[in-house]
Amino acid sequence: MADRGPLDIRWDLAPLRHKRYPSAEWVEPRHPLGALLRGMLGITRVIWRHTDAGPMAIPGRPAPSGGGLYPIEAYVACPDGLFHYDPVHEVLEVLRTGDHGPARICLTAVFWRSMFKYGDYAYRLICQEIGVLRTQAEVVAALLGLTVTPGDADDADDALLGLDGSRESPLAVLHVEPYERFLPPEPAGAPRNSGDLPREARPLPRPFPPGAARDLHRAADATSRARCPNPPARGIRIPAEVVDLRDGLRARHSPLDGFRPASVPLTEIVAIAGLAVCPGLDLYLLALRVDGLPRAAYHYDGDLRRVRAAPLEELGAAPLVANTREALKTAAAVIVPVGDPLAGTARDHRDQLVETGASLQRATLAAAALGLTSRIHSDGAGEATDRVLGLTGPARSLSSLLVGVPRSRGPDLVLRFPDPQEGGPKARPQHTDQ
């Protein structure tokens, strides 16, 4: 981030915003699988925002994404077949028939969907988003009476999903239980369809461009079966009577224009930080407007330990994007996961970024459940933040979550879409490549 300079974005090179297989047949997964997918990646609302340039209509999804680019696609491999989730039409596109084993959701990254804007830095955001979606899936599943268990991305290779790997590749697998079949079982002994997949909509995204990110991705994949035996552990669970993350699902949003400059009780900030704790990472807190807590930087591991005074001016001088700099002026606190990105293998580093996203999404949902709001500002991790936190060794800030009091409703209007499980049948569009 520090070396990239101003973004020079070629919007004319932007790929399609979501993947489709126009000739594929559609099926509608029965509740609760359909509700789980919708709760992860569906288009659940549209936001009309009035700006100096005029009104904007922004599609909203349940979980945050770097730059609102949503590079992650979802596939379902299960006893009913192999499917791709179309978030616009809320359906599963049939890719192959036959029994594909236990039910699991395969999350893949369409690299160019983020890289056209952020370059190599996009890979960091993509890995973090995988962690965000893992937490989102776990919490939505708990609401639906399901259990989601992370698996290994090696369980969903390019060949299974019909991918060439240069444009799109699996990064995570989520096993889902219990599973309710939504198609009639095929006759005994029916062969699994392993032929060509339906053709993907054109134009195709550009391949993964050469550079540090592609090297890291290839190295991580190459070490996937010889990875460190002790990868970052799953996040620590806090009892529901403290904060129930399910309460934050509907209220969560990422404020575009900062916060109301008001203080937040210490008990609420500690509850949020407690849900962000992850055994594979250290957690730091920058207190800006916290009742009962002096303005300073703290290390949190169940107890708060002050590490040094934290003048905001040091962060303000950092190479931050405009909305991060403005949000810092009104935020109540900043939560910062910290780790050593150069320790271990390339796969260990990718896992570390995934854990960072999972940690911050737990904190995001906790903040929403408490009536607060938050936004992930990944550019907030850098040398200036490291200095403010007193980091002098190999450990570095990996991302940052700004937390604060929501502004009163301004000129934005939000329309929430009803759950399609409650509506009538969907109209099938004409087959086109777009």
Helices and strands as residue ranges (DSSP letters): G 11-13, E 26-27, H 33-41, E 45-51, E 54-60, G 66-68, E 72-78, E 81-86, E 91-96, E 104-110, H 112-118, H 121-144, E 147-150, G 153-155, H 158-161, E 168-177, H 212-222, G 224-226, G 245-248, E 264-265, H 266-276, E 282-287, E 290-291, E 296-300, E 304-309, H 312-316, H 322-328, E 333-339, H 346-369, E 373-376, G 378-380, H 383-389, E 396-397, E 401-404, E 413-416, G 420-422
